[in-house]
Amino acid sequence: MNWTDERVEKLKKLWSEGLSASQIAAQLGGVSRNAVIGKVHRLSLPGRAKAGGTATTARAPKRNTSAPRAPNYASRVATRTVTRQQGATMLKEEVEIDTVNEIEYRPAANVVVPISRRLGLTELTERTCKWPVGDPLKDDFHFCGNDSPDSSPYCTYHQRLAYQPVHDRRRAAH
């Protein structure tokens, strides 16, 4: 479909009347909504007011949009004043900030980590652990390489890390 002068004039007329791009596409026929939007942008036609109000309508105060927290959520809420520019005027508004206490990680003391054989990718076999260790972009990257039982890709230690029982995963999520 080519944009003839007549179709462009009809597009401009319908756009200025406030019709949506979908409505204009339906009236023109043979063009999609996106084709109408693209042509409007290429023609640099002026935008229209958003549905539901005009630009001069005063804004309603903002509602609190923070998600509801569980009753056992132990957070502290701090309030501070934030200055934001809007047009030629400055607005001050109170903003609530949720602060969360950082939890200190303590690894289990009774875990024995096997010594890695530090194998490269080309040294792995069907019977070696393929657990990656380190950053793949660094020179010291390697795979565990310990013996893996049966048809598992991991040794028994890394199996416990990779395959967690469902009840343990649910408990960790809550």
Contacts in CASP RR format, 6 or more apart in sequence:
PFRMAT RR
TARGET T0000
AUTHOR 0000-0000-0000
METHOD contacts of the structure
MODEL  1
MNWTDERVEKLKKLWSEGLSASQIAAQLGGVSRNAVIGKVHRLSLPGRAK
AGGTATTARAPKRNTSAPRAPNYASRVATRTVTRQQGATMLKEEVEIDTV
NEIEYRPAANVVVPISRRLGLTELTERTCKWPVGDPLKDDFHFCGNDSPD
SSPYCTYHQRLAYQPVHDRRRAAH
1 30 0 8 1.000
1 31 0 8 1.000
1 35 0 8 1.000
3 11 0 8 1.000
3 39 0 8 1.000
7 28 0 8 1.000
8 39 0 8 1.000
8 43 0 8 1.000
10 27 0 8 1.000
10 28 0 8 1.000
11 24 0 8 1.000
11 28 0 8 1.000
11 36 0 8 1.000
11 39 0 8 1.000
11 40 0 8 1.000
11 43 0 8 1.000
12 43 0 8 1.000
12 45 0 8 1.000
14 23 0 8 1.000
14 24 0 8 1.000
14 27 0 8 1.000
14 28 0 8 1.000
15 24 0 8 1.000
15 40 0 8 1.000
15 45 0 8 1.000
15 48 0 8 1.000
16 45 0 8 1.000
18 48 0 8 1.000
19 27 0 8 1.000
21 33 0 8 1.000
21 34 0 8 1.000
21 36 0 8 1.000
21 37 0 8 1.000
21 40 0 8 1.000
22 33 0 8 1.000
22 36 0 8 1.000
24 36 0 8 1.000
25 31 0 8 1.000
25 32 0 8 1.000
25 33 0 8 1.000
25 35 0 8 1.000
25 36 0 8 1.000
28 36 0 8 1.000
49 55 0 8 1.000
62 93 0 8 1.000
64 96 0 8 1.000
66 96 0 8 1.000
66 98 0 8 1.000
69 75 0 8 1.000
74 101 0 8 1.000
75 98 0 8 1.000
75 99 0 8 1.000
75 100 0 8 1.000
75 101 0 8 1.000
76 98 0 8 1.000
76 99 0 8 1.000
76 101 0 8 1.000
77 96 0 8 1.000
77 97 0 8 1.000
77 98 0 8 1.000
77 99 0 8 1.000
78 96 0 8 1.000
78 97 0 8 1.000
78 99 0 8 1.000
79 94 0 8 1.000
79 95 0 8 1.000
79 96 0 8 1.000
79 97 0 8 1.000
80 94 0 8 1.000
80 95 0 8 1.000
80 97 0 8 1.000
81 92 0 8 1.000
81 93 0 8 1.000
81 94 0 8 1.000
81 95 0 8 1.000
82 92 0 8 1.000
82 93 0 8 1.000
82 95 0 8 1.000
83 90 0 8 1.000
83 91 0 8 1.000
83 92 0 8 1.000
84 90 0 8 1.000
84 91 0 8 1.000
84 93 0 8 1.000
85 91 0 8 1.000
112 157 0 8 1.000
113 157 0 8 1.000
114 144 0 8 1.000
114 146 0 8 1.000
114 155 0 8 1.000
114 157 0 8 1.000
116 133 0 8 1.000
116 142 0 8 1.000
116 143 0 8 1.000
116 144 0 8 1.000
116 145 0 8 1.000
116 146 0 8 1.000
117 128 0 8 1.000
117 144 0 8 1.000
117 145 0 8 1.000
117 146 0 8 1.000
118 133 0 8 1.000
118 142 0 8 1.000
118 143 0 8 1.000
118 145 0 8 1.000
119 128 0 8 1.000
119 142 0 8 1.000
119 143 0 8 1.000
119 144 0 8 1.000
119 145 0 8 1.000
120 142 0 8 1.000
120 143 0 8 1.000
121 143 0 8 1.000
123 143 0 8 1.000
123 145 0 8 1.000
124 130 0 8 1.000
124 143 0 8 1.000
124 145 0 8 1.000
126 151 0 8 1.000
127 147 0 8 1.000
127 148 0 8 1.000
128 143 0 8 1.000
128 144 0 8 1.000
128 145 0 8 1.000
128 146 0 8 1.000
128 147 0 8 1.000
128 148 0 8 1.000
129 143 0 8 1.000
129 144 0 8 1.000
129 145 0 8 1.000
129 146 0 8 1.000
129 147 0 8 1.000
129 148 0 8 1.000
129 153 0 8 1.000
129 154 0 8 1.000
129 155 0 8 1.000
129 158 0 8 1.000
130 143 0 8 1.000
130 144 0 8 1.000
130 145 0 8 1.000
130 148 0 8 1.000
130 153 0 8 1.000
130 154 0 8 1.000
131 143 0 8 1.000
131 144 0 8 1.000
131 145 0 8 1.000
131 154 0 8 1.000
131 155 0 8 1.000
131 158 0 8 1.000
131 161 0 8 1.000
131 162 0 8 1.000
132 141 0 8 1.000
132 142 0 8 1.000
132 143 0 8 1.000
133 141 0 8 1.000
133 142 0 8 1.000
133 143 0 8 1.000
133 144 0 8 1.000
134 140 0 8 1.000
134 141 0 8 1.000
134 142 0 8 1.000
135 141 0 8 1.000
144 154 0 8 1.000
144 155 0 8 1.000
144 158 0 8 1.000
145 155 0 8 1.000
146 155 0 8 1.000
146 157 0 8 1.000
147 155 0 8 1.000
148 154 0 8 1.000
148 155 0 8 1.000
149 155 0 8 1.000
149 156 0 8 1.000
152 159 0 8 1.000
154 161 0 8 1.000
154 162 0 8 1.000
164 172 0 8 1.000
END
